[in-house]
Amino acid sequence: MTPVHRRRKEVLDRLSRIEGHVRGVRKMVEEERGCPDVLLQIVAVRTALNKVGRIVLEDHVETCLANAVKQGKAERYISDLTEALSRFL
């Protein structure tokens, strides 16, 4: 059974906004805007991506991991989550 991610739409909406923001940063570079301005926008993109990552993690714990525990498959999911978190962080 594939878990239903309750916050899927929120994640997709945020990713769409991030795509637009990244295009804006690219335009700033093309227009040779000041480095401090570009760096500030890059920080904003990173912050937005970190927020999306947090939402995905929360959703994973609330859906996938909760279902795995109910099905007695928690060890595998915890191992996968630990590996993903080490890469994310």
N, C-alpha and C positions, 0 to 999 in steps of 0.2 A: 504494500500500500504506500503510495507516494503521499508524503505529508502536504497539507495545504499551508502555504506560507501566508499568514494573515496580513502581513505588511507589504506584500508584493507590489501593490499599486503605489504605495508611498515610496518605496525604493526606486521604482521605475521613474516616478515623477522627479525625484531628487536627482537621479542620474541624468535625466533630460536637461535639468537646469545646470548641472555641472558641465555637460557637453557644451551648452551655450556659453558658460563662463570660460571654458578652455578656449573656445573660438575667440572670445573677447580678448583673452591674454595673447593669443597668436596675433590678432590684429594690432594690439598694442606694440608687440615686437616688430611687426612689419612697418608700423608707423614710427618706429624708433622712439617710443616713449621712454621716459626716464627709468633707469634700472630700479630705483626705489619703488616706483609705482608698479612696475611689472612684478617685482618680488612680493609686494603686498598682495597683489591679486593671486599669485601662486600660493601664498599662505592661505588665502580664502578658499582656493580649490582644495588644498590639502585638508583643511578643516572640514569642508563639506564631504569629502571622501571618507574621512574618519568617522563622521556622523553616520554615513550610509553603512559603513562597516559595523558600527555599533548596533544599528538597527537589524542588519542581517544576522549578527551574532545573537542578539536577543531573540529574534524570531526563530533561529535554529534551536536555541535552548528550549524555547517554549513549545515548539512543534516537534522537530526531529528527535531531539534528545528525550523529551518527555515520552514520545511514542516508543522510542527504543527501550526505555526503562520498562514501560508496560509490557513490551514483547520479550523482555529478558535479553536484549542485545546491546545493553548500555556500554559494555567494554569496548566494542568496536567503534561506536559513535564517539565515545570519550577520546579514544586514541586518534580518530580522524580530526576531532575538534582541537585536540592539543597540538597536532601537527599544523593545522590551519592557523591557529593562534600564534604559534611560533613564527610563522611566515608573516602574518599580519602585523605583529608587533615588531 
